[in-house]
Amino acid sequence: MTSLTSLRAPFVLALVALALAARPAAAAKHAPFAARTGLATALSAASVWADDAALVVVENDDDVDGSGLAARWGYLFASPARGKARAYSVRDGRIVVAEDFDLQLAAPPVAAEWIDSEAALAAADEHAGRAWCRAHAGARATTVLLSRGPFQPGDPDETTWTVVYTADGQPSLFVVVDAREGHVRRTWKG
């Protein structure tokens, strides 16, 4: 039997691949919303796709604004019975992309209760993000990602938001926020 620890590296690589593949695009004509707003739409579709579908990642699929809203959010579900994952991208209250992944993820589901993207970004900004953005021209939050485990080695069962700030010519700033209480757990640059 394979342990969760040995499967964590492929899960992290899959998350990084998804984050890089789904770079935010301009979305001026679509109303931005908080991550939880699109969840019911994605959950409804996922329950039709697989009875055992479990939410494992939420991530902005379009630019995130300064208050933690985006015009499009992605929701990744894993189905142990199917051995697959499926991502739904929600914009304007409906699914605009549904994509299957033949990834063998050992992805634990996120907790049922979590603070929304607005509160996560506010916590990250207050802790380190705002100062980092002031210090680097053009810096901004580019990724707001909800997951369980890969970025919190001290407590891999904790659901966290990872906020990534980027600026040209600078290593990115990562801020990990506890998704239950909104406390910053760790920061690093890389």
DAHUDA-V780530 format. One record per residue. N is the residue number from 0. RES is the residue in one letter. SS is DSSP state (a for helix, b for strand, c for the rest). Layout:
N | RES | SS
N | RES | SS
This chain:
0 | M | c
1 | T | c
2 | S | c
3 | L | a
4 | T | a
5 | S | a
6 | L | a
7 | R | a
8 | A | a
9 | P | a
10 | F | a
11 | V | a
12 | L | a
13 | A | a
14 | L | a
15 | V | a
16 | A | a
17 | L | a
18 | A | a
19 | L | a
20 | A | a
21 | A | c
22 | R | c
23 | P | c
24 | A | b
25 | A | c
26 | A | c
27 | A | c
28 | K | c
29 | H | c
30 | A | c
31 | P | c
32 | F | b
33 | A | c
34 | A | a
35 | R | a
36 | T | a
37 | G | a
38 | L | a
39 | A | a
40 | T | a
41 | A | a
42 | L | a
43 | S | a
44 | A | a
45 | A | a
46 | S | a
47 | V | a
48 | W | a
49 | A | c
50 | D | c
51 | D | c
52 | A | c
53 | A | b
54 | L | b
55 | V | b
56 | V | b
57 | V | b
58 | E | b
59 | N | b
60 | D | c
61 | D | b
62 | D | c
63 | V | b
64 | D | c
65 | G | c
66 | S | c
67 | G | c
68 | L | c
69 | A | b
70 | A | c
71 | R | c
72 | W | b
73 | G | b
74 | Y | b
75 | L | b
76 | F | b
77 | A | b
78 | S | b
79 | P | c
80 | A | c
81 | R | c
82 | G | c
83 | K | b
84 | A | b
85 | R | b
86 | A | b
87 | Y | b
88 | S | b
89 | V | b
90 | R | b
91 | D | c
92 | G | c
93 | R | b
94 | I | b
95 | V | b
96 | V | b
97 | A | b
98 | E | b
99 | D | b
100 | F | b
101 | D | c
102 | L | c
103 | Q | c
104 | L | c
105 | A | c
106 | A | c
107 | P | c
108 | P | c
109 | V | c
110 | A | c
111 | A | c
112 | E | c
113 | W | c
114 | I | c
115 | D | c
116 | S | a
117 | E | a
118 | A | a
119 | A | a
120 | L | a
121 | A | a
122 | A | a
123 | A | a
124 | D | a
125 | E | a
126 | H | a
127 | A | a
128 | G | a
129 | R | a
130 | A | a
131 | W | a
132 | C | a
133 | R | a
134 | A | a
135 | H | c
136 | A | c
137 | G | c
138 | A | c
139 | R | b
140 | A | b
141 | T | b
142 | T | b
143 | V | b
144 | L | b
145 | L | b
146 | S | b
147 | R | b
148 | G | c
149 | P | c
150 | F | c
151 | Q | c
152 | P | a
153 | G | a
154 | D | a
155 | P | c
156 | D | c
157 | E | c
158 | T | b
159 | T | b
160 | W | b
161 | T | b
162 | V | b
163 | V | b
164 | Y | b
165 | T | b
166 | A | c
167 | D | c
168 | G | c
169 | Q | c
170 | P | c
171 | S | c
172 | L | b
173 | F | b
174 | V | b
175 | V | b
176 | V | b
177 | D | b
178 | A | c
179 | R | c
180 | E | c
181 | G | c
182 | H | c
183 | V | b
184 | R | b
185 | R | b
186 | T | b
187 | W | b
188 | K | b
189 | G | c
